[in-house]
Amino acid sequence: MIVILYVAALIAAIALLVIAIYLSKTLKSASQTMNEVAKTVEKMTNELQGISGEAQQLLDKTNSLLDDVNGKVAKVDPVFDAIGDVGTSLLGLSQSVRELATLATNKVSANERKVAQAISVSNSILALKDKFKASKAAKQKAKEAE
């Protein structure tokens, strides 16, 4: 029975040794993995610092450019205001011309009958003048014929 006890103790010792070896390998592998993770994190930190520096420079340049554009837009604003004033003036002029044309059309329409009568009278006077000249010419031919 003592032998069985020794064999069981030996098997338990071997099992503990095997467990210890595998546990050691696992811990060693985990240690290597953690070291690689630490190195990767360190590299990423260095790269992120470089990128953040470049991003800061880009933001500074963007802000500078935005300030420059805002200054130039402020200088151009009076030009657009002047163009708007010219447009308003042209609109007023156009409305005035339209009103003047309407007024002239209305006056011509109102005086159209008078103008037609004046033309009729002038045509009658011209016809009388032509008859008078024809009559005078006929008298003169009659005198010459005598």
SEGU-907422 format. One record per residue (C-alpha): residue number from 1; residue in three letters; x negated, y, z. Coordinates in nm, 4 decimals. Example, Ala and Ser with C-alpha at 12.3 -4.5 7.8 and 13.67 -1.06 7.14 Angstrom:
residues 2
<pt i="1" aa="Ala" px="-1.2300" py="-0.4500" pz="0.7800"/>
<pt i="2" aa="Ser" px="-1.3670" py="-0.1060" pz="0.7140"/>
//
This chain:
residues 146
<pt i="1" aa="Met" px="0.0000" py="0.0000" pz="0.0000"/>
<pt i="2" aa="Ile" px="-0.2882" py="0.2258" pz="0.0617"/>
<pt i="3" aa="Val" px="-0.4031" py="0.1593" pz="-0.2894"/>
<pt i="4" aa="Ile" px="-0.0690" py="0.2726" pz="-0.4254"/>
<pt i="5" aa="Leu" px="-0.0969" py="0.5822" pz="-0.2154"/>
<pt i="6" aa="Tyr" px="-0.4451" py="0.6511" pz="-0.3540"/>
<pt i="7" aa="Val" px="-0.3298" py="0.5827" pz="-0.7120"/>
<pt i="8" aa="Ala" px="-0.0327" py="0.8132" pz="-0.6644"/>
<pt i="9" aa="Ala" px="-0.2586" py="1.0809" pz="-0.5190"/>
<pt i="10" aa="Leu" px="-0.4995" py="1.0342" pz="-0.8098"/>
<pt i="11" aa="Ile" px="-0.2136" py="1.0633" pz="-1.0634"/>
<pt i="12" aa="Ala" px="-0.0837" py="1.3722" pz="-0.8837"/>
<pt i="13" aa="Ala" px="-0.4356" py="1.5215" pz="-0.8852"/>
<pt i="14" aa="Ile" px="-0.4765" py="1.4480" pz="-1.2574"/>
<pt i="15" aa="Ala" px="-0.1334" py="1.5969" pz="-1.3265"/>
<pt i="16" aa="Leu" px="-0.2246" py="1.9077" pz="-1.1285"/>
<pt i="17" aa="Leu" px="-0.5554" py="1.9285" pz="-1.3181"/>
<pt i="18" aa="Val" px="-0.3744" py="1.9008" pz="-1.6535"/>
<pt i="19" aa="Ile" px="-0.1222" py="2.1651" pz="-1.5436"/>
<pt i="20" aa="Ala" px="-0.4045" py="2.3897" pz="-1.4262"/>
<pt i="21" aa="Ile" px="-0.5894" py="2.3507" pz="-1.7616"/>
<pt i="22" aa="Tyr" px="-0.2780" py="2.4316" pz="-1.9667"/>
<pt i="23" aa="Leu" px="-0.1895" py="2.7175" pz="-1.7344"/>
<pt i="24" aa="Ser" px="-0.5437" py="2.8506" pz="-1.7710"/>
<pt i="25" aa="Lys" px="-0.5247" py="2.8326" pz="-2.1509"/>
<pt i="26" aa="Thr" px="-0.1862" py="3.0051" pz="-2.1479"/>
<pt i="27" aa="Leu" px="-0.3115" py="3.2790" pz="-1.9179"/>
<pt i="28" aa="Lys" px="-0.6248" py="3.3215" pz="-2.1315"/>
<pt i="29" aa="Ser" px="-0.4082" py="3.3513" pz="-2.4463"/>
<pt i="30" aa="Ala" px="-0.1780" py="3.5975" pz="-2.2712"/>
<pt i="31" aa="Ser" px="-0.4808" py="3.7973" pz="-2.1597"/>
<pt i="32" aa="Gln" px="-0.6128" py="3.8149" pz="-2.5180"/>
<pt i="33" aa="Thr" px="-0.2696" py="3.9195" pz="-2.6425"/>
<pt i="34" aa="Met" px="-0.2494" py="4.1936" pz="-2.3799"/>
<pt i="35" aa="Asn" px="-0.5990" py="4.3146" pz="-2.4758"/>
<pt i="36" aa="Glu" px="-0.4961" py="4.3324" pz="-2.8430"/>
<pt i="37" aa="Val" px="-0.1757" py="4.5155" pz="-2.7508"/>
<pt i="38" aa="Ala" px="-0.3786" py="4.7636" pz="-2.5450"/>
<pt i="39" aa="Lys" px="-0.6160" py="4.8221" pz="-2.8389"/>
<pt i="40" aa="Thr" px="-0.3219" py="4.8682" pz="-3.0769"/>
<pt i="41" aa="Val" px="-0.1542" py="5.1144" pz="-2.8419"/>
<pt i="42" aa="Glu" px="-0.4816" py="5.3073" pz="-2.8126"/>
<pt i="43" aa="Lys" px="-0.5162" py="5.3248" pz="-3.1926"/>
<pt i="44" aa="Met" px="-0.1553" py="5.4339" pz="-3.2282"/>
<pt i="45" aa="Thr" px="-0.2082" py="5.7035" pz="-2.9663"/>
<pt i="46" aa="Asn" px="-0.5086" py="5.8392" pz="-3.1578"/>
<pt i="47" aa="Glu" px="-0.3211" py="5.8344" pz="-3.4873"/>
<pt i="48" aa="Leu" px="-0.0161" py="6.0014" pz="-3.3331"/>
<pt i="49" aa="Gln" px="-0.2366" py="6.2777" pz="-3.1942"/>
<pt i="50" aa="Gly" px="-0.3721" py="6.3397" pz="-3.5447"/>
<pt i="51" aa="Ile" px="-0.0244" py="6.3355" pz="-3.6939"/>
<pt i="52" aa="Ser" px="0.1167" py="6.5647" pz="-3.4262"/>
<pt i="53" aa="Gly" px="-0.1682" py="6.8109" pz="-3.4910"/>
<pt i="54" aa="Glu" px="-0.0901" py="6.8098" pz="-3.8638"/>
<pt i="55" aa="Ala" px="0.2818" py="6.8436" pz="-3.7920"/>
<pt i="56" aa="Gln" px="0.2114" py="7.1443" pz="-3.5703"/>
<pt i="57" aa="Gln" px="0.0044" py="7.3048" pz="-3.8478"/>
<pt i="58" aa="Leu" px="0.2862" py="7.2369" pz="-4.0944"/>
<pt i="59" aa="Leu" px="0.5417" py="7.3940" pz="-3.8598"/>
<pt i="60" aa="Asp" px="0.3179" py="7.6989" pz="-3.8127"/>
<pt i="61" aa="Lys" px="0.2815" py="7.7407" pz="-4.1899"/>
<pt i="62" aa="Thr" px="0.6552" py="7.6932" pz="-4.2376"/>
<pt i="63" aa="Asn" px="0.7326" py="7.9602" pz="-3.9786"/>
<pt i="64" aa="Ser" px="0.4836" py="8.1959" pz="-4.1427"/>
<pt i="65" aa="Leu" px="0.6372" py="8.1329" pz="-4.4835"/>
<pt i="66" aa="Leu" px="0.9870" py="8.1853" pz="-4.3448"/>
<pt i="67" aa="Asp" px="0.8827" py="8.5187" pz="-4.1923"/>
<pt i="68" aa="Asp" px="0.7329" py="8.6221" pz="-4.5270"/>
<pt i="69" aa="Val" px="1.0492" py="8.5252" pz="-4.7168"/>
<pt i="70" aa="Asn" px="1.2677" py="8.7102" pz="-4.4662"/>
<pt i="71" aa="Gly" px="1.0532" py="9.0230" pz="-4.5080"/>
<pt i="72" aa="Lys" px="1.0787" py="9.0062" pz="-4.8861"/>
<pt i="73" aa="Val" px="1.4537" py="8.9474" pz="-4.8746"/>
<pt i="74" aa="Ala" px="1.4885" py="9.2519" pz="-4.6484"/>
<pt i="75" aa="Lys" px="1.3004" py="9.4573" pz="-4.9072"/>
<pt i="76" aa="Val" px="1.5252" py="9.3331" pz="-5.1888"/>
<pt i="77" aa="Asp" px="1.8534" py="9.3934" pz="-5.0011"/>
<pt i="78" aa="Pro" px="1.8694" py="9.7657" pz="-5.0955"/>
<pt i="79" aa="Val" px="1.8429" py="9.6683" pz="-5.4634"/>
<pt i="80" aa="Phe" px="2.1479" py="9.4452" pz="-5.4304"/>
<pt i="81" aa="Asp" px="2.3290" py="9.7206" pz="-5.2403"/>
<pt i="82" aa="Ala" px="2.2491" py="9.9632" pz="-5.5243"/>
<pt i="83" aa="Ile" px="2.3701" py="9.7106" pz="-5.7826"/>
<pt i="84" aa="Gly" px="2.6916" py="9.6735" pz="-5.5838"/>
<pt i="85" aa="Asp" px="2.7325" py="10.0519" pz="-5.5800"/>
<pt i="86" aa="Val" px="2.6778" py="10.0657" pz="-5.9580"/>
<pt i="87" aa="Gly" px="2.9405" py="9.7940" pz="-6.0009"/>
<pt i="88" aa="Thr" px="3.1848" py="9.9909" pz="-5.7863"/>
<pt i="89" aa="Ser" px="3.1141" py="10.3084" pz="-5.9850"/>
<pt i="90" aa="Leu" px="3.1648" py="10.1269" pz="-6.3157"/>
<pt i="91" aa="Leu" px="3.4917" py="9.9871" pz="-6.1880"/>
<pt i="92" aa="Gly" px="3.6079" py="10.3377" pz="-6.0949"/>
<pt i="93" aa="Leu" px="3.4993" py="10.4708" pz="-6.4353"/>
<pt i="94" aa="Ser" px="3.6791" py="10.1869" pz="-6.6112"/>
<pt i="95" aa="Gln" px="3.9969" py="10.2572" pz="-6.4166"/>
<pt i="96" aa="Ser" px="3.9709" py="10.6281" pz="-6.4976"/>
<pt i="97" aa="Val" px="3.9274" py="10.5566" pz="-6.8695"/>
<pt i="98" aa="Arg" px="4.2206" py="10.3164" pz="-6.8593"/>
<pt i="99" aa="Glu" px="4.4396" py="10.5784" pz="-6.6900"/>
<pt i="100" aa="Leu" px="4.3285" py="10.8433" pz="-6.9414"/>
<pt i="101" aa="Ala" px="4.4069" py="10.6119" pz="-7.2338"/>
<pt i="102" aa="Thr" px="4.7480" py="10.5335" pz="-7.0863"/>
<pt i="103" aa="Leu" px="4.8164" py="10.9034" pz="-7.0360"/>
<pt i="104" aa="Ala" px="4.7092" py="10.9836" pz="-7.3927"/>
<pt i="105" aa="Thr" px="4.9267" py="10.7025" pz="-7.5290"/>
<pt i="106" aa="Asn" px="5.2224" py="10.8277" pz="-7.3309"/>
<pt i="107" aa="Lys" px="5.1670" py="11.1861" pz="-7.4556"/>
<pt i="108" aa="Val" px="5.1378" py="11.0683" pz="-7.8161"/>
<pt i="109" aa="Ser" px="5.4535" py="10.8631" pz="-7.7766"/>
<pt i="110" aa="Ala" px="5.6343" py="11.1613" pz="-7.6292"/>
<pt i="111" aa="Asn" px="5.5161" py="11.3931" pz="-7.9063"/>
<pt i="112" aa="Glu" px="5.5547" py="11.1389" pz="-8.1848"/>
<pt i="113" aa="Arg" px="5.8870" py="11.2820" pz="-8.2991"/>
<pt i="114" aa="Lys" px="5.7474" py="11.6336" pz="-8.3047"/>
<pt i="115" aa="Val" px="5.4452" py="11.5163" pz="-8.5030"/>
<pt i="116" aa="Ala" px="5.6756" py="11.3386" pz="-8.7516"/>
<pt i="117" aa="Gln" px="5.8817" py="11.6559" pz="-8.7921"/>
<pt i="118" aa="Ala" px="5.5672" py="11.8645" pz="-8.8422"/>
<pt i="119" aa="Ile" px="5.4461" py="11.6218" pz="-9.1092"/>
<pt i="120" aa="Ser" px="5.7860" py="11.6299" pz="-9.2761"/>
<pt i="121" aa="Val" px="5.7890" py="12.0123" pz="-9.2776"/>
<pt i="122" aa="Ser" px="5.4341" py="12.0255" pz="-9.4125"/>
<pt i="123" aa="Asn" px="5.5249" py="11.7751" pz="-9.6863"/>
<pt i="124" aa="Ser" px="5.8264" py="11.9880" pz="-9.7797"/>
<pt i="125" aa="Ile" px="5.6106" py="12.3023" pz="-9.7946"/>
<pt i="126" aa="Leu" px="5.3563" py="12.1232" pz="-10.0130"/>
<pt i="127" aa="Ala" px="5.6362" py="12.0017" pz="-10.2444"/>
<pt i="128" aa="Leu" px="5.7726" py="12.3583" pz="-10.2729"/>
<pt i="129" aa="Lys" px="5.4250" py="12.4887" pz="-10.3454"/>
<pt i="130" aa="Asp" px="5.3811" py="12.2275" pz="-10.6201"/>
<pt i="131" aa="Lys" px="5.7200" py="12.3228" pz="-10.7709"/>
<pt i="132" aa="Phe" px="5.6276" py="12.6891" pz="-10.7541"/>
<pt i="133" aa="Lys" px="5.2976" py="12.6234" pz="-10.9335"/>
<pt i="134" aa="Ala" px="5.4745" py="12.4093" pz="-11.1933"/>
<pt i="135" aa="Ser" px="5.7332" py="12.6813" pz="-11.2476"/>
<pt i="136" aa="Lys" px="5.4641" py="12.9462" pz="-11.2786"/>
<pt i="137" aa="Ala" px="5.2681" py="12.7294" pz="-11.5204"/>
<pt i="138" aa="Ala" px="5.5813" py="12.6742" pz="-11.7312"/>
<pt i="139" aa="Lys" px="5.6478" py="13.0485" pz="-11.7434"/>
<pt i="140" aa="Gln" px="5.2954" py="13.1149" pz="-11.8482"/>
<pt i="141" aa="Lys" px="5.3165" py="12.8600" pz="-12.1273"/>
<pt i="142" aa="Ala" px="5.6384" py="13.0177" pz="-12.2415"/>
<pt i="143" aa="Lys" px="5.4723" py="13.3615" pz="-12.2561"/>
<pt i="144" aa="Glu" px="5.1801" py="13.2235" pz="-12.4460"/>
<pt i="145" aa="Ala" px="5.4090" py="13.0451" pz="-12.6834"/>
<pt i="146" aa="Glu" px="5.5838" py="13.3754" pz="-12.7674"/>
//
